Amino acid sequence: MSVNKFPSIAAVIPAAGVGKRMQADRPKQYLRLHGKTILEHSVKPLLAIEAVKQLYLALSPDDPYFAATSLTSRQLIRVDGGAERVNSVLNALMQIDAEQMPWVLVHDAARPLVRVEDIEQLISRCLAVGHGGILATPVRDTMKRGQTLVTHTVERNELWHALTPQFFPTVLLRQSIAAALAAGVTITDEASAMEWAGEPVLLVEGHSDNLKITRPADLQLAAFYLEQNR
């Protein structure tokens, strides 16, 4: 499907986390990368999609850092984040007018390198088949299961690294997350809620440099990738 024929889309970025593994003086989404915060980098490619009419940022109610960013677009709507990522996503989904924006992209605040063409490919492929999906990359390394010692090798065929954005019908995602939480199910990403609800999830291969910044070394790697892509 041509990008010019996309329906109106909402986007959600849960950004209320504290990112303890970064060992920084502030949440990781507010660390700086090439002169901008990670959050600013993560927002930019979503707003570059013409079909994205509103972007909901789920932030901590007492967030002291957001006001210092350059994120002032009228497309941005701030909502209160929840105790966990999934609660933040659900809070945002509850604010979306699903009649006006029947599909929603959910993207991690700490993935500043996602490419616009990958997002457009995800949207196009999902709309073509009529159901949601996720950006992902195939596992290339030999996979081991264990703690301090290997218990066994995991067959890597058909294993994928789940990335974001993830793209689903707005109402269906909202209902699936709410029902899963009510049932006490652990939801690690939007796809896991849809899987639990028995809904199909399309795998759309994206670029492997769409990394999530979790540890200090990730920030250095992201800076390198940004430098190479300039």
N, C-alpha and C positions, 0 to 999 in steps of 0.2 A: 504494500500500500504506500502511495506517495505521502511524504511528510506533509504535503499541503492538504491532504484529506483526513488527517488525524482529527478525531473528535476533541472537544475541550477536555483537558486533563488537569487534575490536581496533583500536587507533589507534597510529600511530607518528609521532613528531616527531624528525627528525634535527637535532640542535642542537650539533654539534661544530665548526662552522665558526668562523672568526675574523673574517669580515666586514671585510676590509682597506679596502674602498671607503668605509666609514663614517668612517675616519680618527679613530677613538675610542680611548680607553684600555682598552677591553675589547671582547669580542665583542658584536656588535650586539644579540643576543637578551637581553643583560643591561643594555642601556640602559634608562632609566626613562621611562615614558610615563604621565602622570596618576597618579603615585605607585606604579606597579607596573612590573616589568620587562616588556619586550616578550614574553618567553617566557611569563610568567604570563598575559598577555592572550591569547596564542595557544592556551594549554592550556584556558582556561576554557570556550569554546564546545564543544569536543570532549567534555569531562566533563559538559556539560549534556545530552548525548544519552544517554538512559537505556540504550540498547542497547550503548553503549561500556562494556565490562566491565574492560578494562585498557588503559592508555596507556603505551607504551614510549618513553622519552626516551633517545635516543642522544647521549651527552655525551662530551667529551674525558676520557680517564681521569684527567688531572691538572687537571680543571676546578676552579678555586678560588672560583667565583661562585655555583654552584647552591645551596650550603648556606645562603646568605643569603636565598633566596627563600622564599615562603610555600607552595611546592609540596610538601605533605606527605601528600596523599591516598594511602590504601592501594591505590588503583587504579593509581598511578604505579609503573613499574618502570624502573630505570635500567640501561642497557646501554652498553657501550663503543662510541664512535663510531669510524669508519674514516677513511682518508686523504681520501676524497671523500664527498660527500653520498650517492651511491648505495651506497657501502660501509657507511655508517652505517645506511641503510635495510635493507640485506640482513642486517646483524648483528642488527637488531631482529626482522626477519621470522623468523630462525632460532630465536628464543626463543618464538615464538607457538605455542600449541597450536591447530592449525588445525581439529581436530575440535570443540573447544569454541567457537572463534571463526573460522568459515569465511570471513569477510569482514574486510577491513582498510581503514581510512582512513589515508592518509599526508598530513601537513600540514606546511607550512613553519614553522619556528620564528619567522620574521620576518613572518608575516602575522597581526597581532593583531586585525584588523577583520572577520574572516569571521563571517557571521551564522548562528545556529543554524538558522533556517528554510532557508537555502541548503544547509546540510549535510543536513538532513532530506529536502529535495527531491532532492538527489543520490542519497542512499541509496534512496529510494523509486523513483525512475526506473530506477536500475540493477537493483534487485531485480525490478522489473516486466518488464524485458526479459531478465533472466538473465545479464547480463554487466556488466563494469566500465565506469567512465566518469570524467569529470573535470568540475569546475567550470571555466567559461570565459566570456569575454565577447567579443562580435564586435568586430573591428577597425573603428573608425569613421573614422580619419584616412587620408588618402592615404599610401601606403607607398612609400618610395624605397629602392633598393639602391645602395650605394656606400661609399666611405671618406671622403676629403675632397671628392670630386666625385660627383655623382649619375651612376650608370651607366644606370639605367632605373627606371621606375615599376612597382611590383608591384601587380597587380590585387588589390584588397582583398576582393572577393566570396569568401566561404567561408574567409576568414582569421579566426582566433580567437586571443585571448590566453589561454594556458593558466594556470589558477589552481590553488590547492589549497583543500581536500583533493581527493585523487584516491582512488578507491574501487574495489577489485578483490578477486576471490577470493584468499584468503591463499596457498594452495598454488600457484596458477597464477602469481601475481606473484613469489613466491619463486623458482620454477623459471625464469621468464622472465628475471629479473634475473641469476641465477647463470649461465644459459646465454649471455646477451648478454655478460657480463663475460669469460667463458671464451673467447668468440669475438673479443674485442678491440673490441667495439662501444662507442661512446661513448653513455652513458645520461645524459640531461639531466633527465629526470623519470620517474616510474613508467610513464606512458603510452607513452613512447618505447620502453621495454623490451617492453611488451605489443604495440605496433605491430610491432616487429622480429620478435616471435614469431608474428605473423599473427593476433593476437587483436583482436576489435572493441573500440573505445573510444567510449563514448557522450559526446556534448557536451551538458552541462547548463548553461544560462545562469545565471550568478550576478550579484551586484551588483558594479559596477565599482569600488566603494570598498574591495574586498578586496585592497588593495595590499600589495606586498612591500617592506619597508623595506630599501633597499640603500644609499642615499646620505643625507647629512645633511638635505637638503630633504624627503625622504620622512618623516622623523620629525616635522617640523613639520606636514606635511599630515595625518599620522595623528592627531596631537594635535587638530587642527581637527575632523576627522571624529568623533573620540570625544566632543568637546565638543558637537557638534551632535546626537549620538545619545543623549545623556544625558536 
